Amino acid sequence: MTTETIAGTAAAVQSDITAMLRTMLEEDGLDDAEITRETTFHDDLELESIDLVTLAGSLREHYGDRVNLALFIADLDLEEIIALTVGELIDYVVDSLHADGQV
């Protein structure tokens, strides 16, 4: 796999995740929040655990069983979950797709 392929996949995944987050944030009137790779789910987007469950469902619906946010989060301690960034999630999704042969 080339660096260009990985970068293209990461950009597509970032676009997908940003759209999912915008839909979720729209319900709370926060859809104009800036979402970058450095954006944290807890401090910047003010997402709660139930929101992560919703996001997990959206990811599973979009990518299928090969992307399991609950499994990814289960390997993190509380401090890591609180500090989780959009970029870390993007990297996890790209790695999951790559491991599954989708990239």
C-alpha positions as protocol buffer text, in pm:
chain_id: "A"
residue {
  index: 1
  type: MET
  ca { x: 0 y: 0 z: 0 }
}
residue {
  index: 2
  type: THR
  ca { x: 134 y: 340 z: -92 }
}
residue {
  index: 3
  type: THR
  ca { x: 152 y: 649 z: 124 }
}
residue {
  index: 4
  type: GLU
  ca { x: -89 y: 818 z: -117 }
}
residue {
  index: 5
  type: THR
  ca { x: -344 y: 539 z: -69 }
}
residue {
  index: 6
  type: ILE
  ca { x: -322 y: 567 z: 309 }
}
residue {
  index: 7
  type: ALA
  ca { x: -350 y: 947 z: 295 }
}
residue {
  index: 8
  type: GLY
  ca { x: -651 y: 925 z: 64 }
}
residue {
  index: 9
  type: THR
  ca { x: -819 y: 673 z: 289 }
}
residue {
  index: 10
  type: ALA
  ca { x: -744 y: 884 z: 599 }
}
residue {
  index: 11
  type: ALA
  ca { x: -895 y: 1190 z: 429 }
}
residue {
  index: 12
  type: ALA
  ca { x: -1208 y: 995 z: 336 }
}
residue {
  index: 13
  type: VAL
  ca { x: -1241 y: 852 z: 687 }
}
residue {
  index: 14
  type: GLN
  ca { x: -1193 y: 1200 z: 837 }
}
residue {
  index: 15
  type: SER
  ca { x: -1470 y: 1331 z: 613 }
}
residue {
  index: 16
  type: ASP
  ca { x: -1700 y: 1044 z: 714 }
}
residue {
  index: 17
  type: ILE
  ca { x: -1634 y: 1086 z: 1087 }
}
residue {
  index: 18
  type: THR
  ca { x: -1671 y: 1465 z: 1066 }
}
residue {
  index: 19
  type: ALA
  ca { x: -2011 y: 1422 z: 898 }
}
residue {
  index: 20
  type: MET
  ca { x: -2121 y: 1175 z: 1168 }
}
residue {
  index: 21
  type: LEU
  ca { x: -2011 y: 1412 z: 1441 }
}
residue {
  index: 22
  type: ARG
  ca { x: -2181 y: 1711 z: 1278 }
}
residue {
  index: 23
  type: THR
  ca { x: -2507 y: 1516 z: 1269 }
}
residue {
  index: 24
  type: MET
  ca { x: -2470 y: 1431 z: 1638 }
}
residue {
  index: 25
  type: LEU
  ca { x: -2371 y: 1785 z: 1736 }
}
residue {
  index: 26
  type: GLU
  ca { x: -2654 y: 1936 z: 1535 }
}
residue {
  index: 27
  type: GLU
  ca { x: -2899 y: 1792 z: 1787 }
}
residue {
  index: 28
  type: ASP
  ca { x: -2724 y: 1992 z: 2060 }
}
residue {
  index: 29
  type: GLY
  ca { x: -2687 y: 2307 z: 1850 }
}
residue {
  index: 30
  type: LEU
  ca { x: -2308 y: 2264 z: 1831 }
}
residue {
  index: 31
  type: ASP
  ca { x: -2284 y: 2175 z: 1462 }
}
residue {
  index: 32
  type: ASP
  ca { x: -2058 y: 2475 z: 1394 }
}
residue {
  index: 33
  type: ALA
  ca { x: -1782 y: 2340 z: 1621 }
}
residue {
  index: 34
  type: GLU
  ca { x: -1443 y: 2308 z: 1455 }
}
residue {
  index: 35
  type: ILE
  ca { x: -1349 y: 1943 z: 1404 }
}
residue {
  index: 36
  type: THR
  ca { x: -984 y: 1865 z: 1332 }
}
residue {
  index: 37
  type: ARG
  ca { x: -756 y: 1570 z: 1404 }
}
residue {
  index: 38
  type: GLU
  ca { x: -662 y: 1739 z: 1733 }
}
residue {
  index: 39
  type: THR
  ca { x: -1023 y: 1788 z: 1846 }
}
residue {
  index: 40
  type: THR
  ca { x: -1102 y: 1593 z: 2162 }
}
residue {
  index: 41
  type: PHE
  ca { x: -1436 y: 1423 z: 2205 }
}
residue {
  index: 42
  type: HIS
  ca { x: -1468 y: 1515 z: 2572 }
}
residue {
  index: 43
  type: ASP
  ca { x: -1325 y: 1865 z: 2617 }
}
residue {
  index: 44
  type: ASP
  ca { x: -1380 y: 2015 z: 2272 }
}
residue {
  index: 45
  type: LEU
  ca { x: -1702 y: 1847 z: 2156 }
}
residue {
  index: 46
  type: GLU
  ca { x: -1841 y: 1783 z: 2505 }
}
residue {
  index: 47
  type: LEU
  ca { x: -1951 y: 1432 z: 2412 }
}
residue {
  index: 48
  type: GLU
  ca { x: -2061 y: 1198 z: 2686 }
}
residue {
  index: 49
  type: SER
  ca { x: -2037 y: 820 z: 2699 }
}
residue {
  index: 50
  type: ILE
  ca { x: -2384 y: 779 z: 2543 }
}
residue {
  index: 51
  type: ASP
  ca { x: -2265 y: 992 z: 2251 }
}
residue {
  index: 52
  type: LEU
  ca { x: -1972 y: 756 z: 2199 }
}
residue {
  index: 53
  type: VAL
  ca { x: -2219 y: 467 z: 2192 }
}
residue {
  index: 54
  type: THR
  ca { x: -2415 y: 653 z: 1922 }
}
residue {
  index: 55
  type: LEU
  ca { x: -2093 y: 719 z: 1730 }
}
residue {
  index: 56
  type: ALA
  ca { x: -1999 y: 350 z: 1759 }
}
residue {
  index: 57
  type: GLY
  ca { x: -2333 y: 259 z: 1604 }
}
residue {
  index: 58
  type: SER
  ca { x: -2282 y: 506 z: 1320 }
}
residue {
  index: 59
  type: LEU
  ca { x: -1932 y: 371 z: 1252 }
}
residue {
  index: 60
  type: ARG
  ca { x: -2057 y: 12 z: 1253 }
}
residue {
  index: 61
  type: GLU
  ca { x: -2345 y: 102 z: 1021 }
}
residue {
  index: 62
  type: HIS
  ca { x: -2109 y: 279 z: 780 }
}
residue {
  index: 63
  type: TYR
  ca { x: -1808 y: 44 z: 788 }
}
residue {
  index: 64
  type: GLY
  ca { x: -1957 y: -281 z: 912 }
}
residue {
  index: 65
  type: ASP
  ca { x: -1818 y: -505 z: 1183 }
}
residue {
  index: 66
  type: ARG
  ca { x: -1457 y: -440 z: 1084 }
}
residue {
  index: 67
  type: VAL
  ca { x: -1468 y: -109 z: 1280 }
}
residue {
  index: 68
  type: ASN
  ca { x: -1558 y: -171 z: 1644 }
}
residue {
  index: 69
  type: LEU
  ca { x: -1529 y: 147 z: 1852 }
}
residue {
  index: 70
  type: ALA
  ca { x: -1636 y: -32 z: 2170 }
}
residue {
  index: 71
  type: LEU
  ca { x: -1347 y: -277 z: 2132 }
}
residue {
  index: 72
  type: PHE
  ca { x: -1104 y: 10 z: 2065 }
}
residue {
  index: 73
  type: ILE
  ca { x: -1220 y: 204 z: 2373 }
}
residue {
  index: 74
  type: ALA
  ca { x: -1211 y: -109 z: 2589 }
}
residue {
  index: 75
  type: ASP
  ca { x: -833 y: -115 z: 2552 }
}
residue {
  index: 76
  type: LEU
  ca { x: -800 y: 242 z: 2685 }
}
residue {
  index: 77
  type: ASP
  ca { x: -791 y: 362 z: 3044 }
}
residue {
  index: 78
  type: LEU
  ca { x: -1023 y: 641 z: 3160 }
}
residue {
  index: 79
  type: GLU
  ca { x: -766 y: 918 z: 3109 }
}
residue {
  index: 80
  type: GLU
  ca { x: -700 y: 800 z: 2753 }
}
residue {
  index: 81
  type: ILE
  ca { x: -1074 y: 793 z: 2678 }
}
residue {
  index: 82
  type: ILE
  ca { x: -1116 y: 1146 z: 2811 }
}
residue {
  index: 83
  type: ALA
  ca { x: -820 y: 1265 z: 2599 }
}
residue {
  index: 84
  type: LEU
  ca { x: -928 y: 1073 z: 2286 }
}
residue {
  index: 85
  type: THR
  ca { x: -897 y: 1282 z: 1970 }
}
residue {
  index: 86
  type: VAL
  ca { x: -1068 y: 1265 z: 1634 }
}
residue {
  index: 87
  type: GLY
  ca { x: -727 y: 1189 z: 1482 }
}
residue {
  index: 88
  type: GLU
  ca { x: -681 y: 882 z: 1701 }
}
residue {
  index: 89
  type: LEU
  ca { x: -1021 y: 755 z: 1593 }
}
residue {
  index: 90
  type: ILE
  ca { x: -938 y: 820 z: 1227 }
}
residue {
  index: 91
  type: ASP
  ca { x: -613 y: 626 z: 1264 }
}
residue {
  index: 92
  type: TYR
  ca { x: -799 y: 338 z: 1431 }
}
residue {
  index: 93
  type: VAL
  ca { x: -1056 y: 323 z: 1150 }
}
residue {
  index: 94
  type: VAL
  ca { x: -788 y: 335 z: 878 }
}
residue {
  index: 95
  type: ASP
  ca { x: -591 y: 61 z: 1056 }
}
residue {
  index: 96
  type: SER
  ca { x: -907 y: -150 z: 1090 }
}
residue {
  index: 97
  type: LEU
  ca { x: -989 y: -112 z: 722 }
}
residue {
  index: 98
  type: HIS
  ca { x: -630 y: -192 z: 628 }
}
residue {
  index: 99
  type: ALA
  ca { x: -626 y: -504 z: 850 }
}
residue {
  index: 100
  type: ASP
  ca { x: -948 y: -618 z: 685 }
}
residue {
  index: 101
  type: GLY
  ca { x: -800 y: -568 z: 338 }
}
residue {
  index: 102
  type: GLN
  ca { x: -1038 y: -285 z: 255 }
}
residue {
  index: 103
  type: VAL
  ca { x: -759 y: -35 z: 187 }
}
